[in-house]
């Protein structure tokens, strides 16, 4: 690959290589030895999916000038693995409000919509969401829980919804277009995120799989949707508890139900939190901020120095 760069005229003293995937880590050392400066980006959990036998992965990452991670939580996890903190930088977010025109939605009725977007997998904690909403329903509050996404647990979650008496209160929409997702944000009363930390094992090594940032949490706030979210991983960094939403302990069905019930029963509170959520997202996660931080990072690398 280095020969390809050189043959295309990319001189080391003039070129910064940006790796948008950590899968290219076997090349980091050779690029550095050839004089190229390098930046890579991590989504957080991908660091733990790599084959780190004999420390080869960590040694490779430490050849970078900078590794961009998506939260302080991800930074700390990376440092604990042995990635040098001087190479780590946090750039969060990258989200925006929905356009004025989005596709029309076919919803069952005009009940307040509680939204969740993401893969239907274990660390999203959707079984906790369903148990909590069953309690909310027993309190006499009405809602329509819209789940956007697909995954291995869909059948189990559908069955659980039926067992809990939520068959008419939960809609599974599967995978939809990004524009349709934006439409759901615009029509939601609140966003519910019930992620939790899950321990996994790969090649004999245990690691934590969790919500390192929660892009849908950022997107919901950008669209003025207040949150109920659990304190998994980097989620607490992504909202203002009591201002843009309510943060509750992961796995605590009673706390989740209480927070959802509080917001469903208080429309003025939802509106105030939604307004604050939009302001917070624009400031913390807007593309202007992300681009500015990225430019500043690249500008800090002096390409004429080795």
C-alpha positions in Angstrom: 0.0 0.0 0.0 2.9 2.3 0.7 4.1 1.8 -2.9 0.6 2.7 -4.1 0.8 6.0 -2.1 4.2 6.9 -3.5 3.3 5.9 -7.1 0.3 8.2 -6.8 2.5 11.1 -5.7 1.7 11.2 -2.0 4.9 12.2 -0.4 5.3 11.4 3.3 6.4 14.9 4.2 3.2 16.3 2.6 0.7 13.5 3.5 -1.5 12.7 6.5 -3.1 9.3 6.4 -6.6 9.1 8.0 -7.7 5.5 8.8 -11.4 5.3 9.1 -11.2 1.7 10.4 -9.0 0.0 12.9 -8.8 -3.0 10.7 -5.8 -1.4 9.0 -3.7 -1.6 12.1 -1.2 -4.0 10.6 0.0 -1.1 8.3 0.5 1.6 11.0 4.1 0.7 11.8 5.2 0.5 8.2 3.6 3.9 7.4 5.2 5.5 10.4 8.6 4.1 9.4 8.1 5.5 5.9 7.6 9.0 7.4 3.8 9.3 7.1 1.8 11.0 9.8 -1.4 9.1 10.8 -4.8 9.6 12.5 -7.4 6.9 13.1 -10.9 6.8 14.4 -12.6 4.3 16.7 -16.2 3.8 17.5 -15.3 2.6 21.0 -16.2 -1.1 21.1 -14.2 -2.0 17.9 -11.0 -1.7 20.0 -12.1 -4.8 21.8 -13.1 -6.8 18.7 -9.5 -6.8 17.4 -7.1 -9.7 17.7 -4.7 -8.3 20.3 -2.5 -11.4 20.6 1.0 -10.6 21.9 0.0 -6.9 22.2 0.4 -6.5 18.4 -2.7 -4.4 18.1 -1.8 -2.0 21.0 1.7 -1.7 19.7 0.4 -0.8 16.3 -2.1 1.8 17.6 0.8 3.4 19.5 2.4 4.2 16.1 -0.4 6.7 15.4 -0.1 10.4 15.9 -3.7 10.4 17.2 -6.6 8.0 17.8 -10.0 9.7 17.8 -12.5 8.1 20.2 -16.2 9.0 20.7 -16.3 9.6 24.5 -14.3 10.1 27.6 -15.5 6.6 28.6 -13.9 5.2 25.4 -10.7 7.2 26.1 -10.4 5.7 29.6 -11.0 2.1 28.3 -8.4 2.6 25.6 -5.8 3.9 28.1 -6.4 0.9 30.3 -5.6 -1.4 27.4 -2.2 0.3 27.0 -2.9 2.9 24.3 -0.8 5.9 25.2 -3.1 8.8 26.4 -1.0 11.4 24.6 -2.4 9.8 21.4 -6.0 9.8 22.4 -8.5 12.6 21.5 -12.2 12.7 22.1 -14.5 14.0 19.4 -18.2 13.2 20.1 -21.3 13.2 18.0 -22.0 14.2 14.5 -25.8 14.6 14.3 -28.3 17.1 13.1 -32.1 17.8 13.3 -34.4 16.2 10.8 -35.3 18.2 7.7 -38.6 19.9 7.5 -40.0 17.4 5.1 -39.9 13.7 6.2 -42.0 10.7 5.0 -45.5 10.4 6.4 -45.6 7.8 9.1 -48.3 5.1 9.5 -48.9 5.0 13.2 -51.6 3.1 14.9 -53.2 6.1 16.6 -52.3 9.4 18.3 -50.9 8.0 21.5 -47.6 9.5 22.7 -44.8 7.8 20.9 -41.8 6.3 22.8 -39.0 5.7 20.4 -36.0 3.3 20.3 -33.7 3.0 17.4 -30.9 0.5 17.1 -30.0 -3.2 16.7 -32.1 -5.7 18.5 -29.2 -7.2 20.5 -28.5 -8.0 24.1 -26.6 -5.0 25.2 -29.4 -2.7 24.1 -31.5 -4.0 27.1 -34.8 -3.9 25.3 -36.2 -6.7 27.5 -35.8 -4.2 30.4 -37.7 -1.6 28.3 -40.6 -3.9 27.8 -40.9 -4.9 31.4 -40.7 -1.2 32.4 -43.4 -0.3 29.9 -45.7 -3.1 31.2 -45.5 -1.3 34.6 -46.2 2.1 33.0 -49.3 0.6 31.4 -50.4 -0.8 34.7 -50.2 2.8 36.0 -52.9 3.7 33.5 -50.7 5.6 31.1 -51.1 5.1 27.3 -48.3 5.1 24.8 -47.0 3.5 21.6 -43.5 2.1 21.8 -41.9 2.2 18.4 -38.8 0.0 17.9 -36.8 0.8 14.7 -34.1 -1.7 13.8 -33.5 -5.3 13.3 -31.5 -8.0 15.0 -31.2 -11.5 16.4 -33.6 -10.9 19.3 -36.6 -9.6 17.4 -38.6 -12.9 17.7 -37.9 -13.1 21.5 -38.8 -9.4 22.0 -42.1 -9.9 20.1 -42.9 -12.9 22.2 -42.1 -11.0 25.4 -44.2 -8.0 24.4 -47.2 -10.4 23.9 -46.6 -12.1 27.2 -46.5 -8.8 29.0 -49.8 -7.7 27.5 -48.1 -5.1 25.2 -49.0 -6.6 21.8 -51.1 -3.5 20.9 -48.6 -1.1 22.5 -45.4 -2.0 20.7 -44.6 -1.7 17.0 -41.6 -3.3 15.4 -40.7 -1.4 12.3 -37.5 -3.2 11.3 -34.9 -1.5 9.2 -36.1 1.7 7.6 -34.5 4.5 5.6 -32.5 7.2 7.4 -35.1 9.8 6.3 -37.8 7.6 7.8 -35.9 7.4 11.1 -35.8 11.2 11.1 -39.5 11.2 10.7 -39.9 9.0 13.8 -37.8 11.4 15.8 -40.0 14.3 14.8 -43.1 12.5 16.0 -41.8 11.1 19.3 -42.8 12.3 22.7 -39.6 10.8 24.3 -36.7 8.6 23.5 -36.0 5.5 25.6 -32.5 4.0 25.8 -32.1 1.0 28.1 -28.6 -0.2 27.2 -26.5 -2.1 29.7 -23.0 -3.4 30.1 -22.5 -7.0 28.8 -19.4 -9.2 29.3 -18.2 -11.1 26.3 -15.4 -13.4 25.5 -13.2 -13.6 22.4 -10.2 -15.9 21.9 -10.1 -16.6 25.6 -10.2 -12.9 26.7 -13.1 -11.3 28.4 -14.2 -7.8 27.5 -17.0 -5.3 28.2 -19.5 -4.6 25.4 -21.5 -1.5 26.0 -22.9 1.8 24.7 -19.8 3.8 24.2 -21.6 6.9 23.0 -25.1 6.2 21.7 -25.6 8.1 18.4 -29.4 7.7 18.6 -29.3 9.5 22.0 -27.5 12.4 20.3 -29.9 12.4 17.3 -33.0 12.3 19.5 -31.8 15.4 21.4 -31.0 17.2 18.2 -34.6 16.7 17.2 -35.8 18.1 20.5 -36.8 14.7 22.0 -36.3 14.3 25.8 -34.7 11.1 27.0 -35.0 8.4 29.5 -31.6 6.6 29.4 -29.7 4.2 31.5 -26.2 4.9 32.8 -24.4 2.3 30.6 -20.9 3.1 29.2 -20.5 6.6 27.9 -24.2 7.4 27.9 -24.0 9.8 31.0 -21.8 12.1 29.0 -24.3 12.4 26.2 -27.2 14.1 28.1 -27.8 16.4 31.0 -29.7 14.5 33.7 -32.7 16.4 34.8 -32.3 19.0 32.0 -32.4 17.2 28.6 -33.7 13.9 30.1 -33.6 11.5 33.0 -30.7 9.2 33.7 -31.5 5.9 35.5 -29.5 2.9 36.7 -29.1 0.2 34.0 -31.2 -2.9 34.5 -33.4 -1.1 37.1 -36.9 -1.8 35.6 -38.6 0.2 38.4 -36.5 3.2 37.8 -37.0 3.1 34.1 -40.8 2.8 34.5 -40.8 5.7 37.0 -38.9 8.0 34.7 -41.0 7.1 31.7 -44.2 7.6 33.7 -43.0 10.9 35.0 -42.4 12.3 31.5 -45.5 10.8 29.9 -47.7 12.4 32.6 -46.1 15.8 32.3 -46.2 17.3 28.8 -44.9 20.7 29.8 -41.9 19.0 31.3 -41.3 17.1 28.1 -41.4 20.3 26.1 -39.0 22.1 28.4 -36.6 19.1 28.3 -37.0 18.8 24.6 -36.0 22.5 24.0 -33.0 22.1 26.3 -32.1 18.8 24.5 -32.0 20.6 21.1 -29.8 23.4 22.5 -27.5 20.9 24.1 -27.1 18.7 20.9 -26.4 21.7 18.7 -23.6 22.8 21.1 -22.1 19.4 21.9 -22.8 17.2 18.9 -23.5 19.4 15.9 -21.5 18.9 12.7 -20.0 22.4 12.9 -18.4 21.4 16.2 -17.2 18.0 15.0 -15.7 19.4 11.8 -14.0 22.3 13.8 -12.5 19.9 16.3 -11.3 17.6 13.5 -9.6 20.5 11.6 -8.0 21.6 14.8 -6.6 18.2 15.5 -5.2 17.8 12.0 -3.8 21.3 12.1 -1.9 20.4 15.3 0.2 17.8 13.4 3.1 19.5 11.8 3.6 17.6 8.6 7.1 19.1 8.1 8.4 17.4 11.3 9.2 13.8 11.7 
